[in-house]
Amino acid sequence: MPILTDDPFLAFLIIEEKEGTIMAVYDWTGQRVRRMKRVRTASVAMLLIILMAIPAILLHYNLIQYPH
């Protein structure tokens, strides 16, 4: 039975379950997904977005000047 997770775009199906622990989770493409790998990937993506936003904000408020 499909189980909706905190990720609104993907429904996950638990295939194997042993003693209450999830052994394998498959995403909608049928590939195995490890939760920590997804969390780490999302964390790296957010970090890169924040690092790109900082200079844009500083330029917007003229706190730094772009070298011509």
Secondary structure, DSSP 8 states (H G I E B T S, - for coil): -EEE-S-TT-EEEEEEEETTEEEEEE-TTS-B--HHHHHHHHHHHHHHHHHHHHHHHHHHTTSS----
